[in-house]
Amino acid sequence: MLNQINSLKRRQFLDRLTLATLGVTTSSSLAEKIVGPTTSNKKLIFLYMDGGMSHLDTFDPHPGTDEAGPVTAIGTNVDGIQISEYMPNLANHMNKLSIIRSMYSTQGAHAQGKYLMHTGYQQRGTVVHPSLGSWSLYHQGKINPALPGNVVINPYTDYPYAGWMSAELGAVPLGDASKGLQNSNRPNWVNETQYHDQLELARIFDQAFQQKYRQKSINAYNHFYDEALSLMRSEDIKAFDITLESKATRDRYGIESKFGQGCLLARRLVENNVRCIEVVNRGWDSHNTL
């Protein structure tokens, strides 16, 4: 009984923490439950450095100890906070950042640590938990109905997406920001009449299949498919085309950098009211220079 009570308290705490983080009021008793979309216009860009970079070389240098090794700690524009010498520019903007040093993983493998950070849960069995973007979209809903509410740029292979939530809350994956939404235009060799006929035939097949297999996952897929078709016809699809930016702007973000161009795309999507965008920078560690 005591374990059940403690478990309930933990769930209530996590629910309230999630609601508070996303800007949802907890004045109602219903706020302890999963809530529907709100009218908040908050948006999120999540820059994820995918790798095993040492905390000693970044945000927790441990000056004056043997563990610090040859790394020197430098001051920042916030009194009492020091970071690694390798990030002098970031040190000048520390007043805009919050460093969380209490989160850690007991697993040596990257996959388990990534999973914990993205979902808040340890990876166990076959259960897949939702990622941050899916929770954000679930609680807050879309802002721009014409665009996806959740996007991940350059995702890693085992990215959790919507987990056990409805598939329509999962992130739309983009492998390369420079290429935008690939296959989002009607092929030149298919005219509008042929295109319409193909969609109608697919609708007939889907309808027959859905009537035979009435499952939520199928409904979610159909909803996702309809949204994709709507996006293809929308002027807002230009938000995914970073080639519309000037060369000077693309150079500022690093035109040869896949991550930099992903950040540029994230900025464009936020400007067009996409709720949550994650940009993944793979290999952020020292493997290549050890």
C-alpha positions as CSV (number, residue, x, y, z in Angstrom):
1,M,0.0,0.0,0.0
2,L,2.8,2.4,0.9
3,N,4.5,1.8,-2.4
4,Q,1.3,2.5,-4.2
5,I,0.9,5.8,-2.4
6,N,4.5,6.8,-3.1
7,S,4.0,5.9,-6.8
8,L,0.8,8.0,-7.0
9,K,2.6,11.0,-5.4
10,R,5.4,10.6,-7.9
11,R,3.0,10.5,-10.8
12,Q,1.1,13.6,-9.5
13,F,4.4,15.4,-9.1
14,L,5.5,14.6,-12.7
15,D,2.1,15.5,-14.1
16,R,2.2,18.9,-12.3
17,L,5.8,19.5,-13.3
18,T,4.9,18.8,-17.0
19,L,1.9,21.1,-16.8
20,A,3.9,23.9,-15.2
21,T,6.7,23.6,-17.7
22,L,4.3,23.8,-20.6
23,G,2.5,26.8,-19.1
24,V,-0.7,25.0,-18.2
25,T,-2.5,26.2,-15.0
26,T,-3.1,23.7,-12.2
27,S,-6.0,25.6,-10.6
28,S,-8.5,22.9,-11.5
29,S,-8.4,19.4,-10.1
30,L,-8.5,18.2,-13.7
31,A,-5.0,19.6,-14.2
32,E,-3.7,16.5,-12.4
33,K,-4.9,14.5,-15.3
34,I,-3.8,14.6,-18.9
35,V,-5.3,17.8,-20.3
36,G,-6.3,18.7,-23.8
37,P,-4.9,21.5,-26.0
38,T,-4.7,25.0,-24.6
39,T,-4.5,28.4,-26.3
40,S,-0.8,29.0,-25.3
41,N,1.5,30.3,-28.1
42,K,4.7,29.0,-26.4
43,K,7.1,27.3,-28.8
44,L,10.2,25.3,-28.2
45,I,13.4,24.7,-30.1
46,F,15.3,21.8,-28.5
47,L,19.0,21.6,-29.6
48,Y,20.1,18.0,-28.8
49,M,23.8,17.3,-28.8
50,D,23.9,13.5,-29.4
51,G,27.1,12.1,-27.9
52,G,29.1,11.4,-24.8
53,M,30.9,14.6,-24.3
54,S,32.4,14.8,-20.8
55,H,30.8,17.1,-18.3
56,L,34.3,18.0,-17.2
57,D,35.0,19.4,-20.7
58,T,31.8,21.4,-20.8
59,F,29.6,22.6,-18.0
60,D,31.0,21.0,-14.9
61,P,34.8,21.4,-15.0
62,H,35.6,20.7,-11.2
63,P,38.4,23.2,-10.9
64,G,41.3,22.5,-8.5
65,T,40.6,18.7,-8.4
66,D,42.5,15.8,-9.9
67,E,39.4,14.7,-11.8
68,A,39.5,17.9,-13.8
69,G,42.5,16.9,-15.7
70,P,44.1,19.5,-18.0
71,V,40.8,21.4,-18.5
72,T,40.8,24.9,-17.2
73,A,37.6,26.5,-15.8
74,I,36.7,30.0,-16.9
75,G,34.4,32.6,-15.4
76,T,31.1,33.6,-17.0
77,N,28.9,36.7,-16.8
78,V,27.1,35.1,-13.8
79,D,29.0,35.3,-10.5
80,G,29.8,31.8,-9.1
81,I,29.3,29.9,-12.3
82,Q,32.3,28.5,-14.2
83,I,32.4,26.4,-17.3
84,S,35.1,24.8,-19.5
85,E,37.7,26.9,-21.3
86,Y,36.4,25.4,-24.6
87,M,33.3,27.5,-24.5
88,P,34.4,31.2,-24.1
89,N,31.6,32.7,-26.2
90,L,28.9,30.8,-24.3
91,A,30.4,32.1,-21.1
92,N,29.4,35.6,-22.1
93,H,25.7,34.5,-22.3
94,M,25.4,32.4,-19.1
95,N,22.8,34.8,-17.8
96,K,20.5,33.4,-20.5
97,L,21.1,29.7,-19.5
98,S,20.2,27.3,-16.8
99,I,22.6,24.5,-16.0
100,I,21.1,21.3,-14.6
101,R,23.8,19.1,-13.1
102,S,21.5,16.8,-11.2
103,M,20.4,14.6,-14.1
104,Y,22.6,11.5,-14.8
105,S,22.3,8.0,-16.1
106,T,23.8,4.9,-14.5
107,Q,24.0,3.3,-17.9
108,G,27.3,3.3,-19.9
109,A,25.5,2.9,-23.2
110,H,24.4,6.0,-25.1
111,A,21.0,4.6,-26.1
112,Q,19.7,4.3,-22.5
113,G,20.9,7.8,-21.5
114,K,19.3,9.3,-24.6
115,Y,16.1,7.6,-23.9
116,L,16.0,8.8,-20.3
117,M,16.7,12.4,-21.3
118,H,14.0,12.4,-24.1
119,T,11.2,10.6,-22.2
120,G,12.0,11.0,-18.5
121,Y,11.8,7.2,-18.1
122,Q,14.3,4.3,-17.9
123,Q,14.2,2.1,-21.0
124,R,12.6,-1.2,-20.0
125,G,11.0,-4.0,-21.9
126,T,9.0,-3.2,-25.0
127,V,7.3,-0.1,-23.7
128,V,8.2,3.0,-25.6
129,H,7.4,6.3,-23.9
130,P,6.6,9.6,-25.7
131,S,9.3,12.2,-26.4
132,L,9.2,15.8,-25.2
133,G,7.7,17.1,-28.4
134,S,4.8,14.6,-28.3
135,W,4.0,15.7,-24.7
136,S,4.2,19.3,-25.7
137,L,1.8,18.8,-28.7
138,Y,-0.5,16.7,-26.6
139,H,-0.9,19.3,-23.8
140,Q,-0.7,22.4,-26.0
141,G,-2.0,21.4,-29.4
142,K,-1.1,23.0,-32.7
143,I,-0.7,26.7,-33.2
144,N,-0.7,26.7,-37.1
145,P,-3.2,24.0,-38.3
146,A,-1.5,23.9,-41.7
147,L,1.9,22.7,-40.4
148,P,3.0,19.8,-38.3
149,G,3.1,20.6,-34.6
150,N,6.1,18.5,-33.9
151,V,9.3,18.2,-36.0
152,V,12.6,16.5,-35.5
153,I,15.6,17.3,-37.8
154,N,18.3,14.7,-38.3
155,P,16.9,12.2,-35.8
156,Y,18.8,9.2,-34.6
157,T,17.7,5.7,-35.5
158,D,15.9,4.7,-32.2
159,Y,14.2,8.1,-31.6
160,P,11.1,7.5,-29.4
161,Y,8.6,9.7,-31.4
162,A,5.1,9.4,-30.0
163,G,5.7,6.2,-28.0
164,W,2.5,4.8,-26.7
165,M,0.6,8.0,-27.6
166,S,-1.4,8.4,-30.8
167,A,0.8,8.4,-33.9
168,E,-0.4,11.8,-35.0
169,L,1.5,13.3,-32.0
170,G,4.8,11.9,-33.2
171,A,7.5,14.1,-34.7
172,V,7.7,14.6,-38.4
173,P,11.3,13.5,-39.3
174,L,13.5,15.5,-41.6
175,G,16.9,13.9,-42.5
176,D,18.5,17.0,-44.0
177,A,17.3,20.6,-43.4
178,S,18.8,21.7,-46.8
179,K,16.5,19.3,-48.6
180,G,13.4,20.4,-46.7
181,L,10.3,18.2,-47.0
182,Q,11.3,15.8,-49.7
183,N,8.6,14.2,-51.9
184,S,6.1,16.9,-50.9
185,N,5.4,18.0,-54.5
186,R,3.3,16.2,-57.1
187,P,5.6,14.5,-59.6
188,N,5.8,16.4,-62.9
189,W,4.7,13.4,-64.9
190,V,1.4,13.1,-63.0
191,N,-1.1,15.7,-63.9
192,E,-3.8,17.1,-61.5
193,T,-6.5,14.8,-62.8
194,Q,-4.4,11.7,-62.4
195,Y,-3.3,12.9,-59.0
196,H,-6.9,13.3,-57.9
197,D,-7.8,9.9,-59.2
198,Q,-4.9,8.2,-57.3
199,L,-6.0,9.9,-54.1
200,E,-9.6,8.8,-54.6
201,L,-8.5,5.2,-55.2
202,A,-6.3,5.3,-52.1
203,R,-9.3,6.7,-50.1
204,I,-11.5,3.9,-51.2
205,F,-9.0,1.2,-50.2
206,D,-8.3,3.0,-46.9
207,Q,-12.0,3.2,-46.1
208,A,-12.6,-0.5,-46.7
209,F,-9.5,-1.4,-44.6
210,Q,-10.6,0.9,-41.8
211,Q,-14.1,-0.6,-41.7
212,K,-12.6,-4.1,-41.3
213,Y,-9.9,-3.2,-38.8
214,R,-11.2,-0.5,-36.4
215,Q,-8.1,0.4,-34.5
216,K,-6.9,3.8,-33.1
217,S,-3.6,3.4,-34.8
218,I,-5.2,3.2,-38.2
219,N,-7.3,6.3,-37.5
220,A,-4.2,8.1,-36.4
221,Y,-2.4,7.1,-39.6
222,N,-5.3,8.3,-41.7
223,H,-5.4,11.6,-39.8
224,F,-1.6,12.0,-40.4
225,Y,-2.0,11.2,-44.1
226,D,-4.8,13.8,-44.5
227,E,-2.6,16.4,-42.8
228,A,0.3,15.6,-45.2
229,L,-2.0,16.1,-48.2
230,S,-3.3,19.3,-46.8
231,L,0.3,20.5,-46.2
232,M,1.3,19.7,-49.8
233,R,-1.4,22.2,-51.0
234,S,-0.6,24.9,-48.4
235,E,1.4,28.0,-49.0
236,D,2.9,27.5,-45.5
237,I,5.0,24.6,-46.8
238,K,7.5,27.3,-47.8
239,A,8.5,27.4,-44.1
240,F,10.5,24.2,-44.8
241,D,12.5,25.7,-47.7
242,I,15.6,27.3,-46.3
243,T,16.8,28.0,-49.8
244,L,14.5,31.0,-49.6
245,E,16.9,32.5,-47.1
246,S,19.7,34.8,-48.4
247,K,23.2,33.3,-48.8
248,A,24.4,35.7,-46.1
249,T,21.9,34.3,-43.6
250,R,22.7,30.7,-44.5
251,D,26.4,31.4,-44.1
252,R,25.8,32.8,-40.6
253,Y,24.3,29.5,-39.6
254,G,27.2,27.5,-41.3
255,I,26.2,26.6,-44.8
256,E,28.4,23.5,-44.7
257,S,27.0,22.5,-41.3
258,K,24.1,20.1,-41.2
259,F,23.4,21.1,-37.7
260,G,23.6,24.8,-38.4
261,Q,21.2,24.6,-41.3
262,G,18.9,22.6,-39.0
263,C,19.0,25.5,-36.6
264,L,18.1,27.8,-39.4
265,L,15.1,25.6,-40.4
266,A,14.0,25.5,-36.7
267,R,14.0,29.3,-36.6
268,R,11.8,29.4,-39.8
269,L,9.4,26.8,-38.3
270,V,9.0,28.7,-35.1
271,E,8.3,31.9,-37.0
272,N,5.5,30.0,-38.7
273,N,4.1,28.8,-35.4
274,V,5.3,25.2,-35.3
275,R,5.0,24.1,-31.6
276,C,8.1,22.0,-31.1
277,I,11.2,21.5,-33.1
278,E,14.2,19.3,-32.1
279,V,17.5,19.6,-34.0
280,V,19.9,16.7,-33.5
281,N,23.7,17.2,-33.7
282,R,25.2,13.7,-33.9
283,G,28.6,12.6,-32.7
284,W,29.1,15.4,-30.1
285,D,32.0,13.8,-28.3
286,S,35.7,13.1,-28.6
287,H,35.8,9.8,-30.3
288,N,37.5,11.1,-33.4
289,T,40.4,12.7,-31.6
290,L,41.1,10.4,-28.6
